[in-house]
Amino acid sequence: MKKLFTVFIMFALTAGFCVYAQQFSPQEVKDHSIGEKAKYLAGSHVEKGNSDCITCHDGKVKVDDSETSINTACMNCHGDLPSVAESVAPKGEINPHKSHLGTINCTACHTGHTPSFVYCNNCHSFAELNIPFAGKKPQYKTFDVKDYAKAKPLFSEKYDLVIIGSGGAGYAAAITAKEAGAKVVVLEKMPIPGGNSQLSAGGTNAAWTKFQKLANITDSPENMFYDTMKGGSFKSDPKLVNILAFKSNDTIEWLSSYGINLSQVNAGGGASQPRFHAPAGGIAVGSYLINNMKRIAEEKNIEVRLNSKAVHLLINKNREVTGVLVEGKHSGLYLIQAKSVVLAAGGFSANAALVESLRPAFKGMTTSNQPGALGEGMALAADAGATLIDMNEIQIHPSVAVGSQILITEAVRGVGAILVNHEGNRFVDELTTRDKASAAILAQKGKTAYLIIDDDTVERLAQIKGYFHLGLVKSGNTIAELAKAINVPADNLAKTIERYNGFVAKNKDDDFGRKIMRQNFGHGSYHAIEVAPGVHYTMGGAYINTDAQVLDKDLKPIKNLYGAGEVTGGVHGTNRLGGNSTSEMITFGRIAGESAVKNAGVK
C-alpha cells in the first residue's frame, strides 16, 4: 500500500500537479495543475525542472497568509532582498529590490499562480521595471462589513489583544502591549506592513524636547496645543489635543529608548516654532520609523499577519466587542476571540468614491496615499455602534509632484524652499497651513506651482536627492536657465529671488509674513519641482476619549474597543498640521496599547 501511495505521488508530480494529491480533492488538483493558474512563476519553475512544488511549498499544502514558507524558499534559492538588490542589475537607475520600504516579502511582487506586479507602482510609475509574468495593476476594493455579519468561521483562536493595522499606531500599540506581557496579534490586509505611516516624509511634531534645546529652540507644549487648535479652526477636541501636545516629548523619549532618534528639528507649516523632528540628515521619517518598529516587533516576537483582512467585529448581546472575524488570503474566514481590540487601520484618502461623496470638489484629484487606505476600519467601528466625527474634513496636501503620487515633503519648504507660480512670482506664505497653501496653489494659473530650491537646500535635506533620482526635478546653472527649463519669465523669477533674499537678510517677509526663513538663494545651481494639491489625509473617524476608547452614539466607551491614528477623529479639526500625524500615531498608539492591556487584565 505504501509503495502504491508513493507511485501515485510521483505520478502527480510528473504530470505537473503543484500539490500533494493525497490532501487535495480532485477539483483542487485540477486547479493547481500546470494550466491557467500555474503557468506563471509556479509553472515556469516546474517546466525548467528546478522545482517539484515541495521546493517552494516547504512540504506544506496550505500556505500561511503571510506566505512565510514561500518567501523563505525564495531566499533559499535566490538570496535575501539586500543580496538580490546587489546582484541583479536594474535596467534603469531605479533598483526594484532596494526600497525605502525596507525588507519586504518577495511575494508582494512575484506571485506563483497569478500575474505578478511591481508593488512600487501602486504609487510610482516605473515603466522600465519589467517583471516576469507581469499582469495588470491589482484593484484594491472595499468590502461591506455587514456581508460578514452571519458568516461562519472555519476555526477560532484566542488572544489578549488583536490590533487591526500595522502602521505606526498599530506597531506602537503592539510593542506597548507586548512589553506588558500580553499575547498580541497584528492584522494587516496588505502584502506588506506599514500602511501610510511608511510614506510619511517630513517629521514628528513634539515640544520642549532635548533636540530642540540642543538647537536653542524655545518651545512649549502650550505653544503646540495652541498651534494645533488654531490650525484646525478650533474645532478639535481640546482634551485630545492636550494629550497630543503634553505627551509629545514622552513620545520622542520613548522612541529614543529604542534607538529611534529624531534629532534633526525643522520648521513645519502652521507651527510657531520649529518642532518637526526628523532623523539625522533629513531622511524620510516614515520609513525610518516603520523599519525600526518592524525590527523591534521581530525582536519581541510580535506576530504580524499579512494578507489578513479584519472584516467584522464580533459583538455580544451586551454590546461588547469580543473578537474579530478575519479573512485570510489562504486560510479563509476565521475568528479571533480577544479581550481587547485596537483599531489602527488608517484613513480613506485612496477611496476616491468616498472622498468625492463627502467633498465633491475633490473629484478626480490624485492622492499621495497607498492603495489600501480605503476606510474599512471606520466602517468596522460604525458597524459596532461607534460615533464617526468630522468625516468631511479631508486634507489636500499642497505639494504632490505633478504627474505622480509622490509627496514632496513640507520639510523642503521648512529648510528654505519658496513657491512661485507660472509667472515666476511668490503668492503665499510657504509655511502657512496646508489648507491655505493648497487653496492658494489652486487659485494660480494651471492650478500648479513650482518649489524653488538651490544646491544648499539639497544638501540640507537628504530626501530631495531622492526626488532627483525619481526624475521629478528640473535644474539650471543660473536663474535664467532654470526659468527656461520650467517655462517661466526669467526676469520675474530673478526679481522674486532677489526680493526674497532681501527678506531673509532683514528676517522679515514684507509680502506674505513668512516667519521662518532659514536661508537665502544663490548657492550653486537652481532647481524646481512642479507641485499640485492632492488628497492626503482624512481628519475624521471613530471618536475616542483620552484613554483611546472608541465612543458610541451616546459618547460612552464601547467595551473592549480602542482606536489610534488616522482611523480616529477629534484630534485635528478642520486641518491637520504637518508632523502631527506621526506624533499622534505613536502617542495614541501607546495609550491604546496600555488601555487595552489593562482592560484585558494582563498582569
C-alpha positions in Angstrom: 0.0 0.0 0.0 2.9 2.4 0.9 4.6 1.6 -2.4 1.4 2.3 -4.3 0.9 5.6 -2.5 4.5 6.7 -3.4 3.9 5.8 -7.1 0.7 7.9 -7.1 2.6 10.9 -5.6 5.3 10.6 -8.2 2.8 10.4 -11.0 1.1 13.6 -9.8 4.4 15.5 -9.7 5.4 14.1 -13.1 2.1 15.3 -14.5 2.8 18.7 -13.2 0.5 18.9 -10.2 1.8 21.5 -7.8 0.1 19.8 -4.9 0.2 16.8 -2.6 -2.5 14.8 -4.3 -3.4 12.8 -1.2 -4.5 16.0 0.6 -6.5 17.7 -2.2 -9.9 17.0 -3.7 -9.9 16.1 -7.5 -11.1 19.7 -8.2 -8.3 21.2 -6.2 -5.8 19.0 -8.0 -7.2 20.3 -11.3 -7.0 23.9 -10.1 -3.3 23.5 -9.2 -2.2 21.7 -12.4 0.1 23.4 -14.9 -2.7 25.1 -16.6 -4.1 28.6 -16.5 -3.3 29.3 -12.8 0.2 27.7 -12.7 1.6 29.0 -16.0 3.2 31.9 -14.2 6.1 31.6 -11.8 5.0 28.2 -10.5 4.6 26.7 -13.9 7.9 28.2 -15.1 9.8 26.7 -12.1 8.3 23.2 -12.8 8.9 23.4 -16.5 12.5 24.3 -16.0 13.0 21.3 -13.8 14.2 23.2 -10.8 11.1 22.8 -8.6 8.8 20.0 -7.7 6.5 22.3 -5.7 7.9 21.0 -2.4 10.8 23.3 -3.0 8.5 26.3 -2.8 5.8 25.0 -0.5 8.2 23.6 2.1 6.3 20.4 2.4 3.1 22.2 3.3 -0.2 22.1 1.4 -1.7 25.2 3.0 0.3 28.4 2.8 0.1 30.7 5.7 -1.4 34.1 5.0 1.9 36.0 5.4 3.4 33.4 2.9 6.4 32.9 5.2 7.3 29.5 3.9 7.1 30.6 0.3 9.3 33.6 0.9 11.8 31.5 2.9 12.0 29.2 -0.1 12.6 32.2 -2.4 15.5 33.4 -0.3 17.0 29.9 0.0 17.4 29.8 -3.8 17.9 33.5 -4.7 19.2 35.1 -1.6 17.6 37.8 0.7 16.4 41.1 -0.7 19.6 43.1 0.0 21.8 40.5 -1.7 19.4 40.4 -4.7 19.5 44.2 -4.9 23.3 44.0 -5.2 23.4 41.1 -7.7 20.5 42.0 -10.0 21.5 44.9 -12.2 18.4 47.1 -12.8 17.7 48.2 -16.4 17.4 51.8 -15.3 18.6 53.8 -12.3 15.7 52.5 -10.2 16.7 49.3 -8.4 13.5 47.3 -7.8 15.0 45.3 -5.0 16.2 48.3 -3.0 13.4 50.3 -1.4 12.6 52.8 1.3 10.0 50.3 2.5 12.9 48.1 3.8 12.9 44.3 3.5 9.5 43.2 2.2 8.2 39.8 1.0 9.2 38.5 -2.4 5.5 37.6 -2.9 4.5 41.2 -2.6 5.5 41.4 -6.3 6.3 37.9 -7.5 3.3 35.6 -7.3 3.2 31.9 -8.2 -0.2 31.2 -9.7 -1.4 34.7 -10.6 0.1 37.6 -12.7 2.9 39.4 -11.0 3.0 43.2 -10.4 5.7 45.6 -9.2 4.2 46.7 -5.9 6.1 50.0 -6.1 3.9 51.0 -9.0 0.9 51.4 -6.7 2.4 54.8 -6.0 5.1 55.2 -8.7 5.1 54.7 -12.5 8.3 52.9 -13.2 7.7 51.8 -16.8 11.2 50.5 -17.1 10.8 47.9 -14.3 9.8 44.8 -16.2 8.8 41.8 -14.1 8.4 38.2 -15.3 4.8 37.1 -15.9 3.5 40.6 -15.3 -0.2 41.4 -15.3 -2.3 44.5 -14.8 -2.2 46.6 -11.6 -4.4 44.9 -9.0 -7.5 46.7 -7.9 -8.0 47.1 -4.1 -11.7 47.3 -3.3 -13.6 48.0 -0.2 -15.9 45.4 1.3 -19.2 45.6 3.2 -18.7 44.6 6.8 -22.4 43.7 7.1 -22.0 41.0 4.5 -19.9 39.1 7.0 -22.3 39.5 10.0 -23.7 36.0 9.7 -20.6 34.3 8.2 -19.4 31.1 9.8 -15.7 30.9 10.6 -13.7 27.8 9.7 -11.8 27.9 13.1 -11.2 30.0 16.1 -8.2 31.3 18.1 -7.8 33.3 21.3 -5.6 36.3 22.1 -5.4 39.0 24.7 -5.2 41.8 22.1 -6.0 42.0 18.4 -4.6 45.0 16.6 -6.1 45.9 13.2 -3.5 47.7 11.1 0.3 47.7 11.0 1.1 51.4 10.6 2.8 53.4 13.3 -0.2 53.4 15.6 -0.6 49.6 15.3 3.1 48.9 15.9 3.2 51.4 18.9 0.1 49.6 20.5 1.6 46.2 19.8 5.0 46.9 21.2 3.5 48.6 24.3 1.1 45.6 24.9 3.9 43.1 24.4 6.1 44.9 26.9 3.2 44.5 29.4 3.1 40.7 28.8 0.0 40.5 26.6 -0.5 37.9 23.9 -0.8 40.1 20.8 -1.5 39.6 17.1 -1.4 42.3 14.4 -3.6 42.0 11.3 -2.6 43.7 8.1 -4.7 43.3 4.9 -1.9 44.4 2.5 1.0 42.2 1.4 3.5 44.5 3.2 3.2 46.1 6.7 3.5 49.8 7.4 0.4 51.4 5.8 0.6 55.1 5.1 3.0 55.6 8.0 5.9 54.3 6.0 5.2 57.1 3.4 5.3 59.9 5.8 8.1 62.3 4.7 8.5 65.3 7.0 8.8 64.8 10.7 7.2 64.3 14.1 5.9 67.3 16.0 7.0 67.5 19.6 7.5 70.3 22.0 10.3 71.1 24.5 12.4 68.2 23.6 16.1 67.6 24.2 16.7 68.0 20.5 15.0 71.4 20.4 17.1 72.5 23.4 20.3 71.5 21.7 19.3 73.6 18.7 18.4 76.6 21.0 14.8 76.4 20.0 12.4 77.7 22.7 9.1 75.9 22.5 6.5 74.5 24.9 3.5 72.1 24.9 1.3 75.1 25.4 2.6 76.5 22.0 2.0 73.2 20.3 -1.5 73.0 21.8 -2.4 76.4 20.6 -0.9 75.9 17.1 -2.8 72.7 16.7 -6.1 74.2 17.8 -5.6 77.2 15.6 -4.6 75.1 12.6 -7.8 73.0 13.0 -10.0 76.1 13.2 -10.5 75.5 17.0 -12.8 72.5 16.1 -10.5 69.9 17.6 -11.3 68.2 20.9 -9.1 70.2 23.3 -8.8 67.2 25.6 -7.2 65.1 22.8 -5.0 68.0 21.6 -3.8 68.4 25.2 -2.7 64.8 25.2 -1.0 65.2 21.8 0.9 68.3 22.9 1.8 67.4 26.5 2.8 63.8 25.8 4.8 64.7 22.6 8.1 64.8 24.4 7.4 61.5 26.0 6.9 60.1 22.5 10.3 61.3 21.4 11.9 59.8 24.6 10.1 56.5 24.1 11.4 56.3 20.5 14.9 57.2 21.7 14.8 54.4 24.2 14.7 52.0 21.3 17.5 53.8 19.4 15.0 55.7 17.1 16.4 59.2 17.3 14.6 62.1 15.6 17.4 64.5 16.3 17.0 67.0 13.4 14.5 69.7 14.0 12.9 71.5 11.1 10.1 74.0 10.6 6.6 72.9 9.6 3.6 74.7 8.3 1.4 76.3 10.9 3.9 75.9 13.7 5.1 78.9 15.7 8.4 77.2 16.4 10.5 74.6 14.6 9.3 71.2 16.1 9.3 68.9 13.1 11.6 66.1 14.4 13.2 64.0 11.7 16.1 61.5 11.5 19.6 63.0 11.2 20.4 64.0 7.7 16.8 64.7 6.9 15.8 61.3 5.6 12.1 60.5 5.5 10.7 60.0 8.9 8.0 57.4 8.0 10.2 54.7 6.5 12.8 55.3 9.3 10.1 54.8 12.0 8.4 51.8 10.4 11.5 49.9 9.5 12.8 50.4 13.1 9.4 49.4 14.6 9.3 46.3 12.4 12.7 45.4 13.8 11.5 45.9 17.4 8.4 43.8 16.7 10.6 41.0 15.3 12.9 41.2 18.3 9.9 40.9 20.6 8.3 38.1 18.6 5.2 40.0 17.9 3.0 38.2 15.4 2.1 40.2 12.4 -0.1 38.6 9.8 -0.1 40.0 6.3 -2.8 39.5 3.7 -5.3 39.2 6.6 -8.4 41.4 6.5 -10.4 42.2 9.6 -13.9 42.0 8.0 -16.3 42.2 11.0 -16.2 42.9 14.8 -17.9 40.3 16.9 -20.3 42.0 19.4 -22.3 40.2 22.1 -25.8 41.0 23.4 -24.3 43.5 25.9 -22.8 45.4 23.0 -19.3 44.4 24.0 -16.7 43.7 21.3 -15.5 40.1 21.8 -13.3 39.4 18.8 -12.6 39.9 15.1 -13.7 37.9 12.0 -10.7 37.6 9.7 -10.5 36.8 6.0 -7.0 35.4 5.3 -5.7 35.2 1.7 -5.1 31.4 2.1 -6.7 30.5 5.4 -10.2 31.8 4.6 -12.6 33.1 7.2 -11.7 32.5 10.8 -12.4 34.0 14.2 -10.0 35.5 16.7 -11.6 35.9 20.2 -10.0 38.7 22.1 -10.3 40.6 25.4 -9.4 43.9 23.7 -9.4 45.1 20.0 -7.4 48.1 18.8 -8.4 49.8 15.6 -5.4 51.3 13.8 -6.4 50.8 10.2 -5.8 54.3 8.8 -7.9 56.6 6.8 -9.6 56.6 3.4 -7.8 59.0 1.1 -7.4 56.3 -1.5 -11.1 55.7 -1.6 -11.9 58.1 -4.4 -15.6 57.4 -4.4 -16.0 58.1 -0.7 -13.8 61.2 -0.9 -15.9 62.5 -3.8 -19.2 61.8 -1.9 -18.0 63.8 1.0 -16.1 66.6 -0.9 -17.3 66.8 -4.5 -14.7 69.5 -5.3 -12.0 66.9 -4.8 -13.3 64.7 -7.7 -10.5 63.4 -9.9 -7.8 64.7 -7.6 -4.7 62.4 -7.1 -3.8 61.0 -3.7 -0.5 60.6 -2.0 -1.7 57.5 -0.1 -1.0 53.8 -0.5 -3.9 51.9 -2.2 -5.1 50.2 1.0 -6.2 53.4 2.6 -9.9 52.7 1.9 -11.5 53.4 5.3 -12.7 49.9 6.3 -11.6 50.5 9.9 -14.1 53.3 10.1 -16.8 51.0 8.7 -15.9 48.4 11.3 -16.2 51.0 14.0 -19.5 52.3 12.7 -21.0 48.8 12.5 -20.0 48.3 16.1 -22.0 51.4 17.1 -19.2 54.0 17.1 -19.7 57.7 16.6 -17.8 58.9 13.5 -16.9 62.6 13.5 -15.5 65.1 11.1 -15.8 62.7 8.2 -16.0 65.5 5.6 -12.8 67.1 6.9 -10.4 65.8 4.2 -7.0 67.4 3.8 -5.3 68.1 0.5 -1.6 68.4 0.7 -0.2 71.4 -1.4 2.9 69.6 -2.7 2.3 66.4 -4.6 4.7 66.2 -7.6 2.7 66.8 -10.8 2.2 63.6 -12.8 2.8 61.3 -9.8 1.6 60.3 -6.4 4.9 61.3 -4.8 4.5 63.7 -1.8 7.1 66.4 -1.7 7.7 66.8 2.0 6.8 70.0 3.8 10.3 69.9 5.1 11.5 71.2 1.7 9.7 74.4 2.4 10.8 74.3 6.1 14.5 74.3 5.2 14.2 77.1 2.7 12.2 76.5 -0.5 9.8 79.1 -1.9 6.7 78.6 -4.0 6.3 80.5 -7.3 3.5 80.5 -9.9 3.8 80.2 -13.7 4.6 83.9 -13.8 7.6 83.3 -11.6 6.1 85.2 -8.6 5.6 84.2 -5.0 1.9 84.1 -4.0 1.7 82.7 -0.5 3.5 82.2 2.8 5.1 78.8 2.1 4.8 77.8 5.8 1.1 78.6 6.2 -1.3 75.7 7.0 -1.8 73.1 4.3 -5.4 74.1 3.6 -4.4 77.7 2.9 -1.3 76.7 0.8 -3.4 74.3 -1.2 -6.1 76.9 -1.9 -3.5 79.4 -3.0 -2.0 77.0 -5.5 -5.4 76.1 -6.9 -6.0 79.8 -7.5 -2.9 80.0 -9.8 -2.8 79.6 -13.5 -2.8 75.9 -14.3 -3.6 75.1 -10.6 0.1 74.1 -10.1 3.2 75.9 -8.8 6.9 75.3 -8.5 9.0 74.7 -5.5 12.3 76.6 -6.0 15.5 75.4 -4.3 19.3 75.6 -4.7 22.2 73.3 -4.0 22.4 74.3 -0.4 18.8 73.3 0.2 19.5 69.9 -1.4 22.4 69.3 0.9 20.3 70.2 4.0 17.6 67.6 3.3 18.6 64.2 2.1 15.1 63.4 0.8 15.5 65.9 -2.0 18.2 63.8 -3.6 15.5 61.1 -3.9 13.4 63.5 -6.0 16.2 63.9 -8.4 16.5 60.1 -8.5 12.8 59.8 -9.4 13.1 62.4 -12.2 10.9 65.0 -10.6 13.4 67.9 -10.6 14.3 70.4 -13.3 17.6 72.3 -13.0 19.7 75.2 -14.3 23.1 76.5 -13.5 21.6 80.0 -13.4 18.2 81.5 -12.6 17.8 82.2 -16.3 18.5 78.5 -17.2 16.0 77.3 -14.6 13.4 79.8 -15.8 13.8 78.4 -19.3 13.6 74.8 -18.1 10.2 75.4 -16.4 8.9 78.0 -18.9 8.5 81.0 -16.5 9.6 84.6 -17.2 13.3 84.8 -16.3 13.2 88.4 -15.2 10.2 87.8 -12.9 11.9 84.8 -11.3 15.2 86.7 -10.8 13.3 89.6 -9.2 11.4 87.2 -6.9 14.5 85.5 -5.7 16.3 88.8 -5.2 13.4 90.2 -3.2 13.1 87.1 -1.1 16.9 87.2 -0.3 16.3 90.8 1.0 13.6 89.5 3.3 15.9 86.8 4.6 18.6 89.4 5.3 16.4 91.5 7.5 14.4 88.5 8.8 11.0 90.0 7.7 8.8 88.9 4.9 7.0 92.1 3.8 4.9 90.3 1.2 3.4 87.3 2.9 4.6 87.3 6.5 6.6 84.1 6.5 8.0 83.7 10.0 10.8 81.2 9.5 13.3 81.9 6.7 16.4 79.7 7.1 18.4 80.6 4.0 18.8 82.9 1.0 19.3 81.8 -2.5 22.5 81.8 -4.6 24.3 78.6 -3.5 25.3 76.7 -6.6 22.7 75.6 -9.2 18.9 76.2 -9.0 16.2 73.6 -9.1 12.4 73.3 -9.4 9.7 70.7 -8.7 6.2 71.3 -10.1 3.6 70.5 -7.5 -0.2 70.5 -7.1 -2.6 69.6 -4.3 -3.6 66.0 -3.7 -5.8 64.2 -1.3 -3.6 63.4 1.6 -5.2 62.8 5.0 -8.7 62.3 6.5 -9.1 64.1 9.8 -12.4 62.4 10.7 -13.0 58.9 12.1 -14.1 57.0 15.1 -14.4 59.3 18.1 -12.1 58.4 21.0 -11.6 59.7 24.5 -8.3 60.4 26.3 -7.9 56.6 27.1 -8.2 55.8 23.3 -11.6 54.1 23.9 -13.9 54.2 20.9 -17.1 56.0 21.8 -20.7 55.0 20.9 -23.6 57.2 19.8 -24.1 58.4 23.4 -20.4 59.2 23.7 -19.9 56.3 26.1 -17.0 53.8 25.6 -17.7 50.7 23.6 -16.5 47.9 25.8 -13.2 46.3 24.7 -12.7 48.6 21.6 -9.9 51.1 21.3 -8.6 53.2 18.5 -5.5 55.2 17.4 -4.1 57.0 14.4 -5.9 58.1 11.3 -8.8 55.8 11.8 -9.9 58.0 14.6 -11.3 61.6 14.7 -11.2 64.5 17.1 -7.5 65.5 17.2 -7.1 67.6 14.0 -10.4 69.5 13.5 -10.6 71.0 10.0 -7.0 70.8 9.1 -4.0 68.7 10.3 -0.7 70.4 10.9 2.3 68.7 9.2 4.1 66.5 11.7 1.1 65.9 13.9 0.1 62.6 12.4 3.2 60.8 13.2 3.2 62.3 16.7 -0.5 61.3 17.1 0.0 57.7 15.9 2.8 57.0 18.4 1.3 58.9 21.3 -2.2 57.5 21.0 -1.0 54.1 19.8 0.9 53.7 23.1 -2.2 54.9 25.0 -4.4 52.4 23.2 -1.9 49.6 23.9 -1.8 50.5 27.6 -5.6 50.8 27.9 -6.3 47.6 26.0 -3.8 45.7 28.2 -5.4 47.0 31.4 -8.8 46.1 30.1 -7.6 42.6 29.2 -6.5 42.0 32.8 -2.9 41.2 31.8 -0.6 41.0 34.8 
